Amino acid sequence: MLPATKKTERITARVPAEMRNRLVEAAAISGATLNQFLVQAAVEKAQSVIEKERVVRLSYKDAETFFNAIENSPEANDKLKAAIKKYKKSELYE
């Protein structure tokens, strides 16, 4: 069996010398190489951006209101029933 290999890609960035010096200093303080520091910082920021897009945070009161509306939803009126019927006939439903 062949050993598993990880494909890697190169990312490059040009930054002013002052910014590079600041990054090198932060990396050294963290005990990481500049590359390790940059990759870790980028991954953390990416996770934060993705989480903000995908996760909905509600206060306890808002969550209670939301779940109450789901559990005790009113009967569908004629307009809603017609919209559901129209949607099921559309290509979006497939």
C-alpha positions in Angstrom: 0.0 0.0 0.0 1.3 3.4 -0.9 1.7 6.0 1.8 -1.0 8.7 1.8 0.3 12.0 0.4 -1.2 15.4 0.9 -1.3 17.7 -2.0 -0.3 21.2 -1.2 -0.7 24.4 -3.0 1.4 27.6 -2.8 -0.1 30.9 -1.8 2.0 34.0 -2.2 1.4 37.6 -1.1 3.3 40.8 -1.5 3.3 43.1 1.6 5.2 46.2 2.6 8.4 45.5 4.5 6.9 47.0 7.7 4.0 44.7 7.6 6.3 41.7 7.0 8.4 42.7 9.9 5.3 42.9 12.2 4.2 39.4 11.0 7.6 37.9 11.6 7.7 39.4 15.1 4.2 38.0 15.9 5.2 34.6 14.5 8.4 34.5 16.6 6.4 35.5 19.8 4.0 32.6 18.9 6.8 30.2 18.5 5.9 29.5 14.9 7.5 30.1 11.5 6.2 33.0 9.4 4.5 30.4 7.1 2.9 28.5 10.0 1.7 31.8 11.6 0.2 33.1 8.3 -1.6 29.8 7.5 -3.0 29.5 11.0 -4.2 33.1 11.1 -5.8 32.7 7.6 -7.5 29.5 8.6 -8.9 31.0 11.8 -10.2 34.0 9.9 -11.7 31.7 7.2 -13.5 29.7 10.0 -14.8 32.9 11.5 -16.2 34.2 8.1 -17.8 30.9 7.3 -19.3 30.6 10.8 -20.8 34.0 10.5 -22.4 33.1 7.2 -23.7 29.7 8.2 -24.6 30.0 11.9 -27.6 31.9 13.2 -27.3 33.0 16.8 -30.4 33.8 18.7 -31.0 35.1 22.2 -32.9 32.7 24.4 -36.1 34.8 23.9 -35.7 34.9 20.1 -35.1 31.1 20.0 -38.1 30.5 22.2 -40.3 32.7 19.9 -38.9 30.9 16.8 -39.6 27.4 18.2 -43.0 28.4 19.5 -43.9 29.6 16.0 -42.8 26.2 14.5 -44.6 24.1 17.2 -47.8 26.2 17.1 -47.9 27.4 13.5 -51.3 28.6 12.3 -53.3 26.8 9.7 -52.2 27.6 6.1 -54.5 30.1 4.5 -55.7 29.9 0.8 -52.8 32.1 -0.5 -50.2 29.9 1.2 -51.9 26.7 -0.1 -51.9 28.1 -3.6 -48.2 29.1 -3.4 -47.3 25.6 -2.2 -49.3 24.1 -5.1 -47.6 26.4 -7.6 -44.1 25.6 -6.1 -44.7 21.9 -6.4 -45.5 22.3 -10.0 -42.4 24.3 -10.7 -39.0 23.0 -11.7 -37.5 24.3 -8.4 -39.4 21.5 -6.6 -37.7 18.7 -8.5 
